[in-house]
Amino acid sequence: METAGLLLVGAVLFVNGVVFLRHAEPRNAAVINIFVGLVQTVIPFHLLVTAHGSDDLLEATPLFLFGLTYLWTGITNLTRNDGTALGWFCIWVAAITVVFSAVALFHFNDPKQAVIWLNWGVLWGLFWSVLACGRTGHRLATGGAAIVMSVWTCTVPAILTMIGLWDDLPVWPVIVATAITPFAIRALSKCAASLTQKPQVATQPLQARHYL
């Protein structure tokens, strides 16, 4: 169930990245955000209720960070409410990812997940910069980061876990992917910038707070 949830997170991150790049309207992404947000809230709630120890709690609790983020995003995009508070929530999540990275490394002895948590922290920090601080110049980089990380921090690990290959994977591919990520984001941002010169999908002006 957790693996399926991670695959859904990859999907919603990809869609939100497309929205940040202004190739889809925020309201069009509301359905998938609300759906994934509900799934990522129900699953950890069930895991917490059936938890048998502190390790179960540590594994289930972080899922709420994703669930609330996407549920909040979907409602914000659907209603076009002010997303500034969501942006400030994102910087809180970014800070908490450092804690869960340390838990993954030192408690669960999982360096791959520790590195992935730090990458997610950077991504949530980018969300904060656009949504809360209004730094629209970071919009393309944020969209590119969401798309790139949706692939290698969510979709690929979920698929490899499903076929039984993730646990045996060494940490170095994750480190290499982290090193390549800035270059992939830059290339994707440049491509998106050139495409935005053409007529955009949105029919109304998009404010920074509605990108996510």
C-alpha positions, 0 to 999 in steps of 0.5 A, a space after each residue: 500500500 505504501 508503495 502504491 502511495 509513492 507511485 501516486 506521489 510521483 504522478 501528482 508531483 509530475 502534474 504539479 510540475 507541469 502546472 508550475 511550468 504553465 502548461 496546465 491550469 491549476 484547477 485542472 490539477 485539483 482532482 489528482 491533488 485532492 485524490 492523492 492527498 486523501 489517499 496519503 491521509 487515509 493510509 498513514 491513519 490506518 498504519 498509525 491505528 494498527 501500529 505495533 511499535 515506534 518503528 511503525 509510527 516513524 514509518 507512517 507519520 511522514 506520509 501525512 506531510 505529503 497527504 496534507 500538502 496535496 490535499 491543501 494544494 488541491 483545495 487551493 487550486 480548486 477554490 483559487 484561495 490564497 496559497 501563502 499559508 500553504 507556502 509557509 507550511 512547505 518551509 516547515 515540511 522542508 525543515 522536517 525532512 532533515 529530521 526524517 533524513 537523519 531517522 532514515 540514516 541512523 535509525 533505519 540504516 537506509 542511506 538511499 531514503 536519507 538522500 531522497 528525504 533531503 532532495 524532497 526538502 529542497 523541493 518543498 523549499 522551492 515551493 515555499 519560495 514561490 508560494 509564500 515569498 512570491 519569487 516568480 523567478 523560481 517558478 520554472 526551476 520549481 516546476 522542473 524540480 517537481 518533474 525531475 524528482 517525481 521520476 527518480 525519487 518517487 516513480 522509479 523507487 516505487 516500481 523497483 520496490 514492486 519488482 523487488 529490486 529497490 532494497 538491493 540497490 546500492 546508494 551510489 545511483 541515488 547520489 548520482 541522480 542527486 548530482 545530475 538533478 540540477 542540470 536536468 532541472 536547468 535543461 527542463 527550465 530552459 525548454 519550458 521557457 522557450 515554450 512559454 513564448 507560445 500561447 499558453 493553456 491558461 485562460 486567466 492570469 496565474 498568480 504565484 500562489 496558484 502554481 502548486 
